[in-house]
């Protein structure tokens, strides 16, 4: 389990990615809030700007890590004439 979590939070080079860590934390917080609200443990929030903000941070973090994989990389071994 520890290995799977480390691979989930690491980039292609095996380095811990802060974008992925923040995105996973935001997703966990959102799931916790939604579960607590669905079981009526906490009252539904009147002002949803906090939940929306956490949602946007998670979306940008997950989208940003997926864009990094498809971004154009500079080819240093090109044979230009």
Secondary structure, DSSP 8 states (H G I E B T S, - for coil): -HHHHHHHHB-TTS-B-HHHHHHHHHHHHHHHHHHHHHTTSS---S-THHHHHHHHHHHHHHHHHHHHHHS----TT----
